[in-house]
Amino acid sequence: MQDVPAQGAPQESVREGSTSSPLANSFLSHKPYPTSAPAPSTPPPAAKAPARRKVLSRIVLPLAIFVAGIAGIAWVTQYVPNRGADEQTVAPPGPLTTPIRFEDQLERGELRGVMALWEPNVPLDPKAAPYAAEFEVLKDRKDGGHYDFEFKNESSENAEVGLGEMNCRCSGAKACLLVGEDWDRYQQIKKIDPITRARKDDDNFPWRPLADKDGNGLSVPPGSRGLVRLSWEVRRPEIERATLTLKVWSGTAGKPSERLFTTLRVDISYVLPVNFTPERVDVGVLTAKGTSAPTGFVCWSATRDLKIAVHNTDPCFEFTARRLDDKECRKLTDTLRALNIPTRIRSACKVKVVVHEQKGDKQLDLGAFQRAAPLTIRDEDGSLLEVSLPTIRGYVQGEIKVGALDQSKIDLGNFKAQVGTEITTRVWSKPGTELEYQGFTPAGLNLNVKLKKLPKESDASWNVYEMKVTVPPDIQPGPLHEDSAVILRTRGPQGRVMRIPVIGTAGRG
């Protein structure tokens, strides 16, 4: 009987560190004996593949296959004929058209519209805005007008024209058909200037108001012509340019789904009834017994036929007025348009100005002066027009100078209205000419002025004065009135007045 090996002792046929047999992983690889050594363990798995390979295999590759499939389906759908479909190709519907055609209609892409041509004989400048008809800025009444847009039914079917919308409550819209005598009479009216007939509404055509409430329009038989009138009546308090638009629909009668819209546009400009160019005339410096060079201004209107007269009572100022003829008005229109003033002169008058330092026994005061032109301006019906007249400015040089640089004015600069300001300056006069303070203008300026002679600084050439000007607190904010001045006077029976302008701006805060 053989001895049984001790438990846990190695068998002679199995040695530690020996290589596994080919049957090590088979069902025969179990222990032959209870005390046999365990079979070698399974070798460790291989290292994991890089993450980049997983992205390619799990995301990029399926996505590429999906895109390729979609592209293939699209190619087949487009290029492979569908045997089950009808072989006849159905063309898409064309753009809608309307039988109504407006004169001078613009059609560029989706733009459909008509622009009011106030100057039909003048070619439009593509770089500039078209001329806008001029109507007056008025306070006591409304100044309105209208513009007529011509249309025609160019089809053999009945058509309709109706109102879409307007951009201004001040506007109104109406339409009419022109047949027989009405059409002939309209041709005669068209010969009148567009702006002149824009102010007249006495043609007695069969007008019908256009309204957007019921959706019904004006019936237009085949070949018929008519007008759509855009009118306005506005009281404008300021000068400005406005654009009025009216959208009208048109189409074949009984087919509301095929209606198309057309925009009618009118440019207008609100202007003053009387204008002056320039509004201020500077004649320069006048010496003793000197006379200024002739200068002047133009008084003109785009809306009225002005009647201008001169009523001058000062011999030192000479005014002469001459009415311009039609050719000169057209030339003035071109001149103003070159200055970026888009207007059309209806009437104008040229006023010439000459100023004398002394004329007869009348002599101008020393220093700065300004006078309003002594004109009366009336309308064509004789009514007087109240307007701000242009001013004539200049300076009379004498034996007095102000400031170290002979600046001939007192400049307060910018100061706070709540605080006021103060300035001290020097005034010089020739020997024998003594000065005294007389006052200031305007009365509401409330200046406090102190004038003191400095004997120690005077010499044989000049007398020297110190003048302190104080502006009190709480003055009205803004630039000082253009007539602001300190008034001095030379002593003696032949004393002369000198006005020293005061300029400056009172700011808030």
C-alpha positions in Angstrom: 0.0 0.0 0.0 1.4 3.3 -1.1 1.8 6.1 1.2 -0.5 9.1 0.5 1.4 12.4 0.2 0.9 14.8 2.9 -1.9 17.4 2.1 -0.5 20.5 0.6 2.8 18.8 -0.6 3.5 19.1 -4.4 3.2 16.2 -6.6 6.3 14.8 -8.3 4.7 15.2 -11.8 3.7 18.8 -11.2 6.5 21.3 -10.5 6.2 24.9 -9.6 6.9 27.2 -12.4 6.2 24.5 -15.1 4.6 25.5 -18.4 0.8 24.8 -18.8 -0.1 21.9 -21.1 -2.4 22.2 -24.2 -5.2 20.8 -22.1 -4.9 23.4 -19.3 -7.9 25.3 -20.5 -10.1 22.3 -21.4 -12.5 20.3 -19.3 -9.7 17.9 -18.6 -7.8 20.5 -16.8 -9.5 19.9 -13.5 -7.4 18.7 -10.6 -6.7 14.9 -10.8 -6.6 14.8 -7.1 -8.0 16.9 -4.4 -4.6 18.0 -3.5 -3.6 19.0 -7.0 -2.3 22.6 -7.6 -4.8 25.0 -9.2 -4.6 25.6 -12.9 -2.8 28.6 -14.1 -5.0 31.9 -14.2 -6.2 33.4 -17.5 -3.7 35.9 -18.9 -4.6 39.6 -18.4 -6.6 41.3 -21.2 -4.9 43.4 -23.8 -4.6 47.2 -23.4 -7.7 49.3 -24.4 -7.8 51.0 -27.9 -7.3 54.7 -28.0 -10.3 57.0 -27.5 -9.8 58.4 -31.0 -10.7 55.0 -32.6 -13.9 54.9 -30.6 -15.0 58.4 -31.9 -14.3 57.3 -35.5 -16.1 54.0 -35.2 -19.1 55.1 -33.0 -19.8 58.7 -34.2 -18.0 59.9 -37.4 -18.5 56.7 -39.4 -22.3 56.4 -38.7 -22.8 60.1 -39.4 -20.9 59.8 -42.7 -23.0 56.9 -43.8 -26.2 58.8 -42.8 -25.2 61.9 -44.9 -24.2 59.7 -47.8 -27.6 58.0 -47.7 -29.5 61.3 -47.7 -27.4 62.6 -50.6 -28.2 59.4 -52.5 -31.9 59.7 -51.9 -31.9 63.3 -53.0 -30.0 62.5 -56.2 -32.4 59.7 -57.1 -35.4 61.9 -56.4 -34.0 64.6 -58.6 -32.6 62.7 -61.6 -34.4 59.4 -61.7 -37.8 59.8 -63.3 -40.9 58.8 -61.2 -42.7 56.2 -63.3 -45.8 56.6 -61.2 -46.2 60.3 -61.6 -47.9 62.2 -64.4 -45.5 62.8 -67.2 -46.9 66.4 -67.8 -45.0 69.1 -65.9 -47.1 71.7 -64.1 -45.6 75.2 -64.3 -45.6 77.4 -61.1 -48.1 80.3 -61.1 -46.8 83.6 -62.5 -46.8 86.9 -60.6 -50.1 88.6 -60.1 -50.9 91.6 -62.3 -53.5 94.3 -62.2 -55.4 95.8 -65.1 -55.0 99.3 -63.6 -51.9 101.3 -64.7 -50.9 104.6 -63.1 -49.1 107.2 -65.1 -45.4 107.5 -64.3 -45.5 104.3 -62.3 -42.3 102.9 -61.0 -41.8 99.2 -60.9 -38.4 98.0 -59.7 -38.5 94.6 -58.1 -41.1 94.6 -55.4 -41.4 98.4 -55.5 -44.6 99.7 -57.0 -45.5 103.3 -56.7 -46.0 106.7 -58.2 -44.1 109.9 -57.1 -45.7 113.3 -57.5 -43.7 115.3 -60.1 -44.1 119.0 -59.3 -41.6 119.9 -62.0 -42.5 117.5 -64.9 -40.2 119.2 -67.3 -37.1 119.0 -65.0 -35.3 115.6 -65.0 -35.0 114.0 -61.6 -31.5 114.1 -60.0 -30.8 110.5 -58.7 -28.4 112.0 -56.1 -30.8 114.6 -54.7 -34.3 114.5 -53.3 -37.0 115.6 -55.7 -38.4 119.1 -55.4 -41.2 119.4 -52.8 -44.0 121.8 -53.5 -44.0 124.7 -51.0 -46.9 125.6 -48.8 -46.9 128.2 -46.0 -46.3 128.0 -42.3 -49.3 129.8 -40.9 -50.8 130.5 -37.5 -54.2 131.8 -38.3 -55.4 129.4 -41.1 -54.6 126.1 -42.8 -52.7 125.9 -46.0 -53.5 122.8 -48.0 -53.4 121.4 -51.5 -53.8 118.2 -53.5 -52.1 116.2 -56.2 -53.9 114.1 -58.9 -52.6 110.7 -60.0 -53.9 109.5 -63.4 -54.8 105.8 -64.0 -56.2 103.7 -66.8 -57.8 100.2 -67.1 -55.7 98.7 -69.8 -57.6 95.3 -69.9 -60.8 94.2 -71.5 -62.4 93.4 -68.1 -64.0 95.5 -65.4 -61.6 96.6 -62.7 -61.7 98.3 -59.3 -59.7 100.9 -57.4 -60.0 101.3 -53.7 -58.3 102.8 -50.6 -55.7 100.8 -48.6 -54.2 103.2 -46.0 -52.8 106.7 -45.5 -49.9 107.8 -43.3 -51.4 111.1 -42.1 -54.8 112.0 -40.6 -54.5 115.4 -42.3 -54.9 113.6 -45.7 -58.0 112.7 -47.7 -58.5 110.6 -50.8 -61.1 110.5 -53.5 -61.4 109.2 -57.1 -63.3 109.8 -60.3 -63.7 108.6 -63.9 -63.1 111.1 -66.7 -65.3 110.5 -69.8 -66.0 112.7 -72.8 -66.0 116.4 -71.9 -64.5 115.8 -68.5 -61.4 114.2 -70.1 -61.0 117.2 -72.5 -61.4 119.7 -69.7 -58.8 117.9 -67.6 -56.3 118.2 -70.5 -56.8 122.0 -70.4 -56.3 122.0 -66.6 -53.1 120.0 -66.9 -51.5 123.0 -68.8 -51.7 125.0 -65.5 -48.6 124.9 -63.3 -49.0 121.9 -60.9 -48.5 124.0 -57.7 -51.0 126.6 -58.9 -53.7 124.0 -59.6 -52.9 122.2 -56.4 -54.5 125.1 -54.5 -57.7 125.0 -56.6 -60.5 122.6 -56.1 -63.2 123.9 -58.4 -63.1 121.4 -61.3 -66.5 119.9 -60.6 -65.5 116.4 -61.6 -67.6 113.4 -60.4 -65.5 112.7 -57.4 -66.3 109.8 -55.1 -64.7 109.5 -51.6 -62.4 106.5 -51.2 -63.0 104.7 -47.9 -61.5 101.5 -46.5 -64.4 100.5 -44.3 -66.6 98.5 -46.7 -63.7 97.3 -48.9 -65.6 98.4 -52.1 -63.8 100.5 -54.7 -64.5 102.6 -57.7 -65.6 100.5 -60.7 -63.4 101.1 -63.8 -64.8 99.8 -67.1 -62.3 98.5 -69.8 -60.3 101.3 -71.3 -61.6 104.0 -68.9 -59.4 106.7 -67.4 -59.6 108.4 -64.1 -57.9 110.2 -61.2 -57.0 109.5 -57.6 -56.6 112.7 -55.7 -54.5 112.9 -52.5 -55.4 116.1 -50.6 -54.1 117.6 -47.4 -54.9 120.5 -45.1 -52.4 121.1 -42.3 -51.5 124.0 -40.0 -47.7 123.6 -39.5 -46.1 125.7 -36.8 -42.5 125.1 -38.1 -40.6 124.9 -41.3 -40.2 121.3 -42.4 -40.5 118.9 -45.2 -43.1 116.2 -45.2 -43.9 113.1 -47.2 -47.5 112.0 -47.6 -48.3 108.5 -48.8 -51.5 106.8 -49.9 -51.8 103.1 -50.6 -54.5 102.1 -53.1 -55.5 98.6 -54.2 -56.6 97.7 -57.7 -57.5 94.5 -59.5 -60.1 92.8 -61.7 -63.7 93.2 -60.4 -64.9 90.2 -58.4 -61.4 88.9 -57.6 -60.4 90.4 -54.3 -57.8 87.8 -53.7 -55.8 89.1 -56.8 -55.7 92.8 -55.7 -52.4 94.5 -55.7 -51.3 97.6 -53.8 -49.7 100.8 -55.3 -48.1 103.5 -53.2 -48.8 107.1 -54.2 -46.3 109.6 -52.7 -46.3 113.4 -52.4 -43.4 115.4 -51.1 -44.3 118.9 -49.7 -42.4 121.6 -47.9 -43.7 124.1 -45.4 -42.0 127.5 -45.7 -42.4 131.1 -44.6 -44.5 133.3 -46.8 -41.7 135.9 -47.0 -37.9 135.2 -47.0 -34.8 137.4 -47.0 -31.4 136.5 -48.4 -29.3 137.3 -46.5 -31.2 138.1 -43.3 -28.5 140.4 -42.0 -26.4 143.0 -44.0 -23.1 144.2 -42.6 -21.8 147.4 -44.2 -18.5 147.4 -42.3 -16.7 150.3 -40.6 -17.5 153.9 -41.4 -15.0 156.6 -40.8 -15.8 160.3 -40.2 -18.0 161.5 -43.1 -17.5 158.1 -44.8 -20.0 156.2 -47.0 -20.3 152.4 -47.2 -20.0 150.4 -50.4 -23.4 149.5 -52.0 -24.8 146.2 -50.7 -28.2 144.8 -50.0 -30.5 141.7 -49.9 -33.3 140.0 -51.8 -36.9 139.7 -50.5 -38.6 136.7 -52.1 -41.5 134.4 -51.8 -42.3 130.9 -53.1 -46.0 131.2 -52.4 -47.1 134.8 -53.0 -46.9 137.7 -55.4 -45.3 140.3 -53.1 -45.7 144.1 -53.3 -42.7 145.8 -51.6 -42.4 149.6 -50.8 -39.6 151.6 -49.0 -40.6 154.1 -46.3 -37.3 155.6 -45.1 -37.1 158.6 -42.8 -33.3 158.5 -41.9 -31.1 160.4 -44.5 -28.0 158.4 -43.3 -29.6 155.2 -44.8 -30.5 154.9 -48.5 -32.8 152.1 -49.6 -33.9 151.4 -53.2 -36.1 148.4 -54.2 -36.5 146.9 -57.6 -38.8 144.1 -58.6 -37.2 141.1 -60.4 -38.8 139.9 -63.7 -39.5 136.2 -64.5 -36.1 135.6 -66.0 -34.3 137.0 -62.9 -36.6 134.9 -60.6 -35.5 131.8 -62.4 -31.9 132.8 -62.1 -32.4 133.4 -58.4 -34.0 130.0 -58.1 -30.9 128.4 -59.5 -28.7 130.4 -57.3 -30.6 129.4 -54.1 -30.7 125.8 -55.1 -26.9 125.9 -55.5 -26.8 127.0 -51.9 -28.9 124.0 -50.9 -32.2 125.9 -50.7 -34.6 123.8 -52.8 -37.2 126.4 -53.7 -39.1 127.9 -56.7 -39.3 131.7 -56.7 -42.7 133.1 -57.4 -41.9 136.8 -56.8 -38.8 138.7 -55.6 -37.5 142.2 -55.0 -33.8 143.3 -54.8 -33.1 146.0 -52.1 -29.9 148.0 -52.3 -28.5 149.7 -49.2 -26.0 152.5 -48.8 -25.1 154.0 -45.3 -23.5 157.5 -44.7 -21.7 158.4 -41.5 -23.1 161.9 -41.9 -25.8 163.2 -44.3 -26.8 166.9 -44.1 -27.3 167.8 -40.4 -27.8 164.1 -39.4 -24.9 162.1 -38.0 -24.8 158.5 -36.8 -23.9 157.7 -33.3 -20.4 156.4 -32.6 -19.8 152.7 -32.2 -21.9 149.8 -33.5 -25.3 150.3 -35.1 -28.1 148.2 -36.4 -31.3 149.3 -38.1 -34.3 147.3 -39.5 -34.9 147.8 -43.2 -37.9 150.3 -43.5 -40.0 148.1 -45.8 -43.8 147.5 -46.1 -44.7 144.2 -47.7 -48.1 143.4 -49.0 -49.9 140.4 -50.5 -51.3 140.5 -54.0 -54.7 141.4 -52.5 -53.2 144.4 -50.7 -53.1 142.9 -47.2 -50.1 143.9 -45.1 -47.8 141.0 -44.1 -46.2 141.2 -40.7 -42.7 139.8 -40.9 -39.3 140.2 -39.2 -37.4 142.5 -41.5 -33.6 142.2 -42.1 -31.2 144.3 -40.1 -28.5 146.6 -41.4 -25.3 146.5 -39.2 -22.1 148.5 -39.1 -19.7 150.4 -36.9 -18.9 154.1 -36.8 -15.2 154.7 -35.9 -14.5 157.9 -33.9 -12.3 159.2 -31.1 -13.3 156.5 -28.6 -12.0 152.9 -28.4 -12.9 150.1 -26.0 -10.7 147.3 -24.7 -7.0 146.8 -25.0 -7.3 145.5 -28.5 -9.9 148.0 -29.5 -12.5 145.2 -29.7 -15.3 147.8 -29.7 -17.6 145.5 -27.6 -18.0 144.1 -24.1 -17.7 140.3 -24.1 -19.1 138.6 -21.0 -18.4 135.1 -22.3 -20.4 132.2 -20.7 -21.7 132.6 -17.2 -24.3 131.1 -14.9 -27.7 132.8 -15.0 -28.4 132.2 -11.3 -25.1 133.9 -10.3 -24.6 136.7 -12.9 -21.2 138.0 -13.8 -18.9 141.1 -13.7 -16.3 142.5 -16.1 -14.0 145.5 -15.9 -12.6 147.0 -19.1 -10.9 150.2 -20.3 -12.3 153.0 -22.5 -10.0 155.5 -24.2 -11.0 158.9 -25.6 -9.1 161.7 -27.4 -7.9 164.6 -25.3 -10.7 167.1 -24.9 -13.3 164.4 -25.2 -14.9 163.7 -21.8 -17.2 160.7 -21.4 -20.2 160.1 -19.3 -22.5 157.0 -18.8 -25.9 157.4 -20.2 -27.7 154.0 -19.9 -28.0 150.6 -21.4 -30.4 148.6 -23.7 -32.7 146.7 -23.5 -34.3 147.9 -20.3 -34.9 144.3 -19.0 -31.1 143.6 -18.9 -30.8 145.5 -15.6 -27.0 146.2 -15.9 -25.1 148.0 -13.2 -22.4 150.2 -15.0 -19.8 152.3 -13.3 -17.5 154.6 -15.3 -14.5 156.2 -13.7 -11.7 158.3 -15.2 -8.1 157.4 -14.3 -6.2 160.7 -14.3 -2.9 159.1 -13.4 -3.0 156.9 -16.5 -4.2 159.5 -18.9 -1.6 161.4 -21.1 -1.4 163.8 -23.9 -2.6 161.2 -26.4 -5.6 159.5 -24.6 -7.9 159.9 -21.7 -8.3 156.6 -19.8 -11.5 155.4 -18.2 -12.3 152.3 -16.2 -15.8 150.8 -16.8 -17.2 148.0 -14.6 -20.2 146.2 -15.9 -22.2 143.9 -13.6 -25.0 141.5 -14.6 -27.3 140.7 -11.7 -28.2 137.2 -10.7 -31.3 135.3 -12.0 -31.1 136.6 -15.5 -33.0 134.9 -18.2 -30.9 131.9 -19.5 -29.7 132.0 -23.1 -27.7 134.4 -25.3 -28.1 138.1 -24.5 -30.5 140.1 -26.8 -28.7 141.2 -29.9 -29.6 144.8 -29.0 -27.8 144.6 -25.7 -25.4 147.6 -25.3 -23.9 150.1 -22.9 -24.5 153.7 -24.0 -21.9 156.4 -23.4 -22.0 160.1 -24.4 -19.4 162.8 -24.9 -19.9 165.9 -22.9 -20.7 169.3 -24.4 -23.3 170.8 -26.7 -22.1 168.8 -29.6 -21.9 165.6 -27.7 -22.3 162.3 -29.5 -23.7 159.0 -28.4 -21.7 155.8 -28.5 -23.2 152.4 -28.3 -20.9 149.6 -27.0 -22.4 146.2 -27.8 -22.6 143.7 -24.9 -22.4 140.0 -25.8 -22.5 136.8 -23.8 -24.5 133.7 -22.9 -26.2 133.0 -19.6 -26.2 129.3 -18.9 -28.4 127.2 -16.6 -27.1 125.6 -13.4 
